[in-house]
Amino acid sequence: AADPAARTRIRPIKESFERGVQSHEVVTASASYTDAGKEALTASFDFTQGPWAEAEVIDRFLISGTTEVPDTSRTETRLLWDETNLYVAYQNFDDKMESCVTTPVDPDTNWWVENYTDDVETFLAASPDVTGYRAFMSNSDGDRLLYENTVNGPVAVENGGAGWEAYGRRYDDRWAVIQVIPLAQFGVDG
């Protein structure tokens, strides 16, 4: 279980996510099946070619807690799956890459060292019930953390949670992340 300080850090993210889910229109996305394999999917960050090119592009994102579209950045996400994993590719375009903040995870708190990092956050649940989800977070360095929403509140999972992977890369005009999340991590069988 998370200590009180960790719960305090996580709670605003949890509450913002839950408010967003409850107050905004539901946006759905489809993951495309692939037989390319994990090695092929994590080998390239060019999502316009290879297996990623077949995946639907999801590009409708808002500034957290608002209905506003960011004016300085654009995000594209693609989803693929196989019998074992969900693969999530993020491409975060930013004309101010020099302002991109990445910090590692503090092993004592299981949270970002500076309490902030530019990251992507994949919220997953086996059902649409907003109370039982997991948040898979990673940054452009491939650092990752995981928290679970439980009946006792949000809990940061030690060592970023076992079994899932994150890869990251920076470019002059964007940063990209690939998350490999086992289907079993959120209660789905392949």
Disulfide bonds with the S-S distance in Angstrom:
none
